[in-house]
Amino acid sequence: MSDCHREAIEKVVTLPKVTKDVGEMLSKAHTEEKEDNRECLLTILSSIRFLARQGIALRGDGDESDSNYMQLLTLRGEEDTKG
């Protein structure tokens, strides 16, 4: 048995023990991304509900970036501690 063959056999035996399954890693990353997206959506919906309860219009006088909604989201984004 050559050195190259021994090395290949060793890698086949030890590699699965030290590496994680790619599908498992992708699934975990996908789950974390879904949780982050859900938190963002809940923040957006909470902001809309706040403006609606106060009777404040979502849109501004013309410039979308200057709307009440965007200003509230900007404020809430600055307060986000996740960074």
C-alpha positions as CSV (number, residue, x, y, z in Angstrom):
1,M,0.0,0.0,0.0
2,S,1.5,3.4,-1.0
3,D,1.7,6.4,1.2
4,C,-0.8,8.2,-1.0
5,H,-3.3,5.4,-0.6
6,R,-2.8,5.4,3.2
7,E,-3.3,9.1,3.3
8,A,-6.5,8.8,1.3
9,I,-7.9,6.1,3.5
10,E,-7.0,8.1,6.7
11,K,-8.9,11.2,5.3
12,V,-11.9,9.1,4.4
13,V,-12.1,7.7,8.0
14,T,-11.2,10.9,9.9
15,L,-12.7,13.7,7.8
16,P,-16.4,12.9,8.5
17,K,-15.6,13.0,12.3
18,V,-14.1,16.5,12.2
19,T,-16.4,18.2,9.7
20,K,-20.0,19.1,9.9
21,D,-22.7,18.1,7.4
22,V,-23.1,21.0,4.8
23,G,-26.9,20.5,4.8
24,E,-27.0,20.8,8.5
25,M,-24.9,24.0,8.5
26,L,-27.0,25.6,5.7
27,S,-30.2,24.7,7.6
28,K,-29.0,26.4,10.7
29,A,-28.0,29.5,8.8
30,H,-31.4,29.5,7.1
31,T,-33.2,29.2,10.4
32,E,-31.2,32.1,11.9
33,E,-31.9,34.2,8.8
34,K,-35.6,33.5,9.1
35,E,-35.6,34.5,12.8
36,D,-33.8,37.8,12.0
37,N,-36.3,38.5,9.2
38,R,-39.2,37.8,11.5
39,E,-37.9,40.2,14.1
40,C,-37.5,42.9,11.4
41,L,-41.1,42.3,10.1
42,L,-42.5,42.5,13.6
43,T,-40.7,45.8,14.1
44,I,-42.1,47.2,10.9
45,L,-45.7,46.0,11.8
46,S,-45.3,47.5,15.3
47,S,-44.3,50.8,13.8
48,I,-47.3,50.9,11.4
49,R,-49.6,50.0,14.3
50,F,-48.1,52.8,16.4
51,L,-48.6,55.4,13.7
52,A,-52.2,54.1,13.1
53,R,-53.2,54.3,16.7
54,Q,-51.8,57.8,17.0
55,G,-53.7,58.9,13.9
56,I,-50.4,59.8,12.2
57,A,-50.1,59.5,8.4
58,L,-47.6,57.0,7.2
59,R,-46.4,59.1,4.3
60,G,-44.9,62.5,4.4
61,D,-45.3,65.6,2.3
62,G,-43.6,64.2,-0.8
63,D,-40.2,62.8,-0.2
64,E,-40.6,59.2,0.8
65,S,-37.4,59.3,3.0
66,D,-38.9,62.1,5.0
67,S,-42.2,60.3,5.7
68,N,-43.3,59.6,9.3
69,Y,-43.0,55.9,8.7
70,M,-39.4,56.1,7.5
71,Q,-38.4,58.5,10.3
72,L,-39.9,56.1,12.9
73,L,-38.1,53.1,11.3
74,T,-34.8,55.1,11.3
75,L,-35.2,56.0,14.9
76,R,-36.0,52.4,15.9
77,G,-33.0,51.2,13.8
78,E,-30.7,53.5,15.7
79,E,-32.0,52.0,19.0
80,D,-31.4,48.4,17.8
81,T,-28.7,46.9,20.0
82,K,-28.0,44.0,17.6
83,G,-25.6,46.2,15.7
